[in-house]
Amino acid sequence: MPRENKNSKSRSNRGRPEKNIPGVKSYRKRFDEEEKTENRRPRIKSNKDNSEQKEKPVRKSYPAKSSGSRPSGNRKFSDSKRGAGKKHPSNAIGRFDEMRLNRFISNSGVCSRREADKHIESGSVSVNGEIVTELGTKVTPQDVVKFDGRRLKPEPKVYILLNKPKNVVTTTDDPHAEKTVMDIVKNACRERIYPVGRLDKNTTGILLFTNDGEMSKRLTHPSNNNKKIYQVSLDKPVLKNHLQQIADGIELEDGLITPDAISYIDSDHKEEIGIEIHSGKNRIVRRIFEHLGYDVKKLDRVYFAGLTKKNLSRGKWRFLSQKEINFLKMR
């Protein structure tokens, strides 16, 4: 008589919520559906968004240095009577190529934007040979920007994914910490990178690093609803009514928090929970379960904004693929 496979039942139930718990969704199922949908339908800005962006006023900018050659084959830049004496707006540089001077300096790896503002006000920065002290000045990649007489060039964008281990602090600088995430990736590249968001010292899982400030802002801003999935190991099985209570929304000291999905990972081990959430509040997952009298033994982030830790061992890092970078830029 063939032996019954004891693991077959538990495997078939993995990621499935209890049938009699309305409103509780499987985080694994949502993850699969979301990944398929986002890969199939890239997000494209509408014409309305582009028109609003074009109407945005442009602050003072410096023209790019002329090379002395005249563009050919384009009537906008010809010396005909119709266009004589007129300059094309932004001197052939699209306004979307412009950026604030402090951001240009920061992207060059010199310092942070806040520190760059101080250097600008002190007169240490020049644009096309002219000292600039006005904050908010905009430049283009074609401008010659110098800091203390040295020309600055924007760094190439770098994107690194780390599977963060336990007992490591997420910070760029902490003299009191025994080990930080920057110690793990310090030899990854020459560029000045920083973590996108943060994970608690005892929380493990995926953490993104980059020097792309615009992407970092999009991925961490609450209005963009970037999904995060955590696997939670608790000190005791979670009661069915508590799971439903979390799904309906928990009122904490700083407001109501409602996860996007929550379920038992394995119906035979109800102390293991999968929770999908987009809130960026501090220690939010731990506080949800502590509010109901549970102690979080392990907390592992397995998904962030479309990125997973697949084939990435704990404490290891890797560069994002071009496909992953393009996917994040469309978010």
N, C-alpha and C positions, 0 to 999 in steps of 0.2 A: 504493500500500500504506500503510495508516494507521500512524502512528508509535506506538511503544509508550510509554506514560507511565512514565517512570523513577521518579516519585515514588509511583506507586500501590503498588508492592511495599513500600517503606519505610513508607508510611502504614498499610498493612494489618498490618504487623508491630509497630507502635508499641505498647508496653506489654505485649507478649506474651513470656513467658519461654521459654527453650529447652525443647523438648518432652522431651528426655532428661535434664532436671535435676529429679529428684523433690523435692518439698517447697518449690520456689521458686515463689512466687505473684506474679501481676501486681498491682502496687500500684494501677494505674488501674482494674482490674476490681473490686478490693476497695473502692476509693473509691466507685464507682458503686453497688455493692450495698449498702454501708453507708448511703449517703445516702438511697437508696430506702427501706430498712428503717426507719431512724430517723425519717424524715418520715411513714411510714405508721403506726408504732406508738409513740406517746408513752409515756414511762415514768411510771407512776403508783405512788405509795407504797402499800404494803399496809396493811390494818387493823392488822396486827401491829406494824408500824413506828410507827403513830400511837399505839397503846396504850402502847408502851414509852416514847414521848416524853412522854405525859401523866403517867406515873408518875415522871418525873424531878423531884427536889426543886427547889423554887424558892427562891432566896435572897432576902434582904431587898429589898423594893421599896417605893416611895413611892406612896401613892394619888394619883390624879389630882385636880386641883382641881375642886370641885363648882361647877356653874353655878347651883345653887339651884332648878332645875326638876326635877320628879319625872317619870321615865319612865312612860308610860301604855301599857296594852294588853299588859303582860307581868306575869304573876303573881309572877315571881321578885322583882320590884321594887315590889310593892304594899305598902301599909301595913296589910294585913289581919292579924288575930290570928295566923294561921298563919305569917306571915313577919315579924312585927313584931320589931324589935330585932336582926335579923340582916342582915349585909352579904353581898352576892354576892361570891365570891372574886375578888380583883383589881379589885373595884369596877367591874364590867361591862366590864373590859378583859381580853381573852383573854391567857393566859400566853404565847402564842406572839408577842404584840406586844411583850413585854418584851425589853430588851437591856441589856447592861452599860453603865454610865455612860461609861466610857472610849470605848466604841464609838460611843455617841450623840454625844460630843464630836468624835470623829474624823469621823463622817459629816456633821457640821456644817461641816467644812472648816477647823477651827481648827488642828489639829495631828494628829500620829500618835497611836495608842493609847498607846504607851510614854510619849510626852510628856504625854498627858492624865492618866496615872496620877500623874505628878509634880505637875501642877496640882491634882489632887484632894487629894493629901496635904498640899499647901501651904495648903489652905483657900480656894482661889480659885474653887471651884465650889459653887453652891447648888442645891437641888432644892425647889421649892415654898416658897421663902423660908428654908429651913434649910440651913446649911453642912454639906457632906458631906466627910468625910476618909477614909471606909472604902472600900478597894478592893474591887471585886466587887459594889458596889451596883447594883441594877437599876432601870431607869426605863421608862416607857412614852411613846409619842409625845404623850400628853395632859399629861404633867408639864411644869412650867415650870422649865427648866434654864437657869441663868445662869452666865456665865463673866466674872469681873471686872465684874459688874453689868450685862452685856449678855446679853439672852436669845438662846439658840441655837435654831436650827431645822435639822432634818436637810436636807441637800442632796438634790435629785432625783438619781436614779441616771443615770449617763452611760456610754455604751458606744461606743468609737471603735476602728475598725480601720485600721491603718497598714500599707502595703506598704513595709517598712523598706529603705532603700538601704544600700549598702556604706559602710564607714568611718564608721559612726555607732555610738556606745556606748549600750547599753541600761542606763540608770541614771536616777535622779531627780535626782542631784546629784553631779557630779564636776568639781572645779575644774581638773583636769589634762587633761580631755578637750576636744578642739577643738570637737566637736559631739556632742550627745546626742539621743536620740529625743524628749526633752521640748522641745527647741528646735523640732522640727518641728510638734508639736501644741500649743504654748504658747498660741496664739490660738483654739483650737478651742472652748473653753468657759470659764466662770468657775469651775466646780467643780474641786476638787483631785483630779486623776486620776493614776494610776500604771500602769506596764506590768504585764501578767499574765505572769509568767515572764520569760525573757530570750532574746535572740539575741546571738551573738558579734559583735564589731565588724565582721568581714568576712563575716558571714552575712546574707543578704537574705531578704525574705519577710514573711509576715503576722505582725503583733504586735498584740495586743488591749490596750486601755487602759480602765480603769474606776475608779470610786470605790466599787464594790460589793465590799466585803471578803469577804462570804460566797461570792459567785460565784467570785471570784479564788481562794479557798482550794479550792473544789471542782475547778476546772479545772487546778490545778497539783499537787494531791495525787496521788502515784503510785498509791494504791489505787483511784482512779476510772478508771484506764486510758484517759485521753483520748488519742485518736490524733493523731499528727503525721506528715505526709508530707513528705519532702524530695526534691528533685532534685539529684543529686550529679554534678558534672563533674570527672573525674580526669585525671591527667597521661598515662595510658596505658590501653589496653583492659583490662577486668577479666577474668581467666581464669575459665573455667566452674567449675573446682573451687573457686576462691576464692569465687565466688558461692554455691555450695552450702555451703561452710564457714561463711559468714556466716549463711545460712538455718538451719543446724543449731545455731548458737550460737558466739560467740567469747568465750574466757576472757581478760579484761583484768585489769589490776592491781587493780581494785576489784570484781571478780566477773564472773560469766557474764552476757552480754547476748545476747538472742535477739530479732531483729526480728519484727514481726508479718507482714511480707511484704517481698519484695525481687525485683527483676527488671531486665533491660535495658529501657531506654525505647525504644530502637530497635536491632533486631538487627544493623543495619549499622554502628552506632556504639556499640561496647561499652564506651566510656569514659563513657557517660551512664547513670547508674543511678537508679532510683526505689526509695526505701526507706521503709517505714512502720514507725513505732516509737512506743512510749508511755513509754519511759524518760525521766526528767528529769535524768539525770546530766550533768555538765558536759562539753561538747564531745564527746558520745558518738558522733555520726555520724563526725566527723573521726577520732576515735581508733580506730574500727572499721577504717577503710580504712588508716590509718597503720600499724596493727598488721600488716597484710599487705603493707606496702611501697609503698603508693600515696600520692600527694600530691593533696590535694583542692584543685582550682583554683577551683571555685565551689560554693557551698552555698546552696540556695534553699528556704525552707519554703513550700510551696504549699497546705497544709491544716493546720488546727488546730481540734480539737473541733467539727467540722462547718462551720467557716468556711473560705472560699477567697478568693483574691485576684482573682477574676473581675472584669473591668472596673475594676480599681484599678491605676493606673500606679505605677511605682516612685517612692517619695518622697511619694506622695499618701495622704490619709486620708479616711475617711467615717464617718458615724454608722451604727450597726447599725439594721436595720429592726426593727419590733416583732415580726415573725415570727422573726427571728434571735434576738432577746432571749428570747422565749418558749421557743425550742428549747434555748438554753443553760440556762435555769432548770429544764428538765426533766431535765437530765443528772445 
